[in-house]
Amino acid sequence: LRPVPFEQPDQLANLWMRGKTGGRIAVMPAVLEGWRQSGVFSAVEAANPDTALLEVDGTFATRGMARVTPGLFAMLGGVRPVRGRLFDVRDGDTGEGRVLLSADLWRTLYRSDPDIIGKRILLNSESMIVVGVLPADFRFPVWDTQLWKADSFSPSRGAGTTLPLPRAFVRFAAGIPREDALRDATALSNQLADALNDRAGARLFAQVTVR
């Protein structure tokens, strides 16, 4: 097996909240923001796997998509676009959708269009601006992801939202033992869950191997 192509992958983890009766649940946006502000991790980002319906020249195609926080690729490290750029910190809040394409998607559906950067594409009937193209072998967070949309996962979504909640990905901070970081993050998630009157979130489960 090849190692994951990220910088210091042993410092990366996929975190889940766990309900009091068992089972894993995705992480509330308010908890993500709380972790960022607390400093228990050196970086906290999020991704939500999904599918997208693309319209190209009057035809339709379904592809794997992920909604991601703009800083995800910088946190992973080692991710370099083959065209254009990665997301910047403002791309999730502009109100105008920004997307990254896989090189496979660019070659097949968009016929290796040399002017793809800056163009608008139709994704789930919404107009999105292409800002970059990622290498064909980059697949994250799941194997069939070929399209990435910037999303801030704003805490304003709140508890009980009908929108899917994201997976949390973190990089452990140097000098803070993992047990301490997870204990502090768990305590903070419980405080925030109580504040939001959400009784589902309790303990954390850390999956240290990032795929």
N, C-alpha and C positions, 0 to 999 in steps of 0.2 A: 504494500500500500504506500502511495506517495503521501508525504506529510502535507498538511494544509498549507497553501501558499501565502500565509499571513505572517506578520512580524511577531515574534515571541508568542506563538500560538498557545503555549502552556499557561499564559496569563489571561487567556480569554475564557469566558464561560457563558453558557445559555442559562438564564435564571427563570424559574417559574414560581408563581404563588401556588400554594396548595390549600385546598379547602379543609375545613375542620373535620369533615367526614371522609377525607381522602380525595385523590384525583388531582390532576394538575389543571390550573386555570391560567389564562393569559394575564399579563400585568396591566393594572390600571394606569392610564396616563399620569394621574396625580402621583402615583408611586414612582414612576420613572423620573418625574421632575424632582420629587423629594430626594431620590438617590443622587441625582446630579448635584443638587445644592448641598447635600450633606458631605460630599467628599469621601464617602466610604469606598468608592471606586475611582480609578483615574479617568474612566470614561463610561458613559451609559448611553446606549443607542437601542433602537427598536426596529423590528421588521415584521410584516404581516403577509405571509404567502397568500396569493389569490390567483384568479385567472382574469384575463382581459380579452375583450372582443375588439379586434382591430379591423378597420375598414381601409382597404388599399385599392384604389382604382375600381371602385364599385364591387369588389369582392370582400368577403369576410373571412377572418381566421381567428381561432382561439389559441392563445399562448399563455404560458405560466408567467405571472407577474408578481412582484412584491412591492408593497408600500413600505418605504424605509425612511428613517430619519436622515437628514442630509449628512450628518457626521459619521454615518456607519462605515463608509469606506475608509475614511481617515483613521478610524479606530482600529479597523482590521489591519491596515498597513499592507503595503505590497501590491495594492490594486492600482493598475495604471491603464487609463483609457487608450485605445488605439486611435481614436479620433475624438476631438473636442475635449471636454473636461469632465470632472466629477461634479457632484452637487456642491454648492457652497451653502453656508449656514442660513442664507435667506430664502433658499429655494422652496422650503416647506411652507412658507408663510406669505408668498407673493400674491396668492389668489389666482395665479396663472400657472397651470400645471407644467411641471418640468419632468422629463423622463430621460432615462438612459436605455439604450438598446444593446442587446448582445450582438456580437459580430455575426453570428449565425442568422439572427433575425434581419439584420441589416442587409446581408448578402442575398437572402432568399426573398423575403417579402418586399424589400425596398431596392433590390437589384443593385446593390453596392453603390447606391447614389452618392457620388462624391460631394454633393452639396447638402447632405442630410442634416448637418449641424445647423441649428437655427430654424429648420423647417417645422411646420406643424403637422401632426398626425392625428387621426381620429382614434381615440381609445375609449371604449364604452360610450361612444357617441359624444365624447368631449374632446375639444381641441387641446392638444398638448404640444409643447415645444421640446424638440430633441436637443439636448445639450452635450451628449457624448455617446460613444460606442465602446463597450467593454469587450475584452478578449473572449473568444468563443468558448474557452475552457473554464471561464468563471461561472460558477453556479452557486448562488447563495440567496436565500437561506435553504432552498430545496433544489433538488437535482434538475427540475424542469424550468427553472426561472430563466426567462429570456428578456425580461423587461422590468425596469425599476422606476417607480414613481415616488417623487419626494413628498413626504408627509410629516408634519410636525407632531402628530399625535397629541394635540393640545389637551391639557387637563380640563379644558372647558367641556370636553365630551362628558366628563363626569361618570358617576356610577349608574348602572342600569341603561347605558346607551345601547342602541340597536346596532351600532357600528362595531365590526369585529375589533377586539383588542389585540395588541401586538405581543410578540415574543420579545423578551428583553435580552440584550447581549451586553456584556460588560467586560472591561479590562481591569484586572485587579491592580490596585495601587502598590507601588514599591514601598516596602517598610511596614505594611499593614498585614498581619497574618490573615489568611483566608477565613479562618474560623471567626476571628474578630469582625471582619468585614461582613460576613454572612449573618452573624448575630445582630450587629447594628442595623443592617439592612432589613432583617426580619422585624426587629422592634419598630423601625420606622414605618414599614408597610402596615403593621398592625395599627399604629397610631392613625395613619392616614385612612385606612379602611374604616376604623371606628368613626373618624370625623365625617366620612362620607356616608355613614350609616350603612355600610356594606359589610355584612357579617360573613361573607364567603372567604375572604382572604385571611390566611393565618400564617402558615409556615412557608419557607422557601425551599425549593429543591434546586440544587446547582448541578448542571450537567457540564463538566469542565471540558469535555471534548467537543470542539466546534467543528461541525461538518461543512 
